Amino acid sequence: MEIGIASVAAITVVCYLVGLIVKASCVNDRYIPIACGLFGGLLGVAGLYLGLPDFPAADPVTALAVGIVSGLAATGINQMAKQLSK
């Protein structure tokens, strides 16, 4: 069984960029993880139906979960980089 790490990493990168856009807007920073999670979920379901090669989900619920976790991982990566730079 292959994990399909490239498509998951792509969702994480796109969600990180969404987080940067939300941060640059006038929206409160506490909504950044919510935006990343929602957008990741949308990308996960889109990845399932667009037929991404090696996508690690075979049904919409799993695709949604993979997308949400990938989106929230973008927030975690950002926070980890902040904490390590202190």
C-alpha positions as CSV (number, residue, x, y, z in Angstrom):
1,M,0.0,0.0,0.0
2,E,1.4,3.4,-1.0
3,I,0.7,6.4,1.1
4,G,0.5,9.1,-1.6
5,I,2.7,11.6,0.2
6,A,3.0,14.0,-2.7
7,S,-0.7,14.8,-2.9
8,V,-0.9,15.2,0.9
9,A,2.1,17.5,0.9
10,A,0.6,19.6,-1.9
11,I,-2.6,20.1,0.1
12,T,-0.5,21.2,3.1
13,V,1.5,23.7,1.0
14,V,-1.6,25.2,-0.5
15,C,-3.3,25.4,2.9
16,Y,-0.2,27.1,4.2
17,L,-0.5,29.7,1.5
18,V,-4.2,30.1,2.4
19,G,-3.1,30.7,6.0
20,L,-0.7,33.4,4.9
21,I,-3.5,35.1,2.9
22,V,-5.8,35.0,5.8
23,K,-3.1,36.5,8.1
24,A,-2.5,39.3,5.6
25,S,-6.2,40.2,5.5
26,C,-8.1,41.9,8.3
27,V,-9.5,38.7,9.7
28,N,-8.6,37.7,13.3
29,D,-5.6,35.3,13.5
30,R,-7.7,32.8,15.5
31,Y,-9.5,31.9,12.3
32,I,-6.4,30.8,10.4
33,P,-6.6,27.2,11.5
34,I,-10.3,27.1,10.7
35,A,-9.6,28.4,7.2
36,C,-6.8,26.0,6.7
37,G,-8.8,23.0,7.9
38,L,-11.9,23.9,5.7
39,F,-9.8,24.6,2.6
40,G,-7.8,21.4,3.2
41,G,-11.1,19.4,3.4
42,L,-12.3,20.9,0.2
43,L,-9.0,20.1,-1.5
44,G,-9.1,16.5,-0.1
45,V,-12.5,15.8,-1.6
46,A,-11.5,17.5,-4.8
47,G,-8.4,15.4,-5.0
48,L,-10.5,12.2,-4.6
49,Y,-12.9,13.2,-7.4
50,L,-10.2,14.6,-9.7
51,G,-8.3,11.3,-9.5
52,L,-5.0,12.4,-8.1
53,P,-2.5,9.6,-8.6
54,D,-1.8,7.7,-5.3
55,F,-4.3,9.7,-3.3
56,P,-4.6,8.0,0.0
57,A,-8.4,7.9,0.2
58,A,-11.0,5.8,-1.5
59,D,-14.2,7.4,-0.2
60,P,-15.3,11.0,0.4
61,V,-15.2,10.8,4.2
62,T,-11.6,9.6,4.3
63,A,-10.7,12.2,1.6
64,L,-12.3,14.9,3.8
65,A,-10.3,13.7,6.8
66,V,-7.1,13.6,4.9
67,G,-7.6,17.1,3.7
68,I,-8.5,18.5,7.1
69,V,-5.5,17.0,8.7
70,S,-3.3,18.2,5.9
71,G,-4.7,21.7,6.3
72,L,-4.2,21.7,10.0
73,A,-0.7,20.4,9.5
74,A,0.1,23.6,7.7
75,T,-0.8,25.6,10.9
76,G,1.3,23.2,13.0
77,I,4.3,23.6,10.7
78,N,4.0,27.3,11.0
79,Q,3.8,27.2,14.8
80,M,6.7,24.8,15.0
81,A,8.9,27.1,13.0
82,K,8.0,30.0,15.2
83,Q,8.8,28.1,18.4
84,L,12.1,26.8,17.1
85,S,13.2,30.3,16.1
86,K,12.8,31.6,19.7
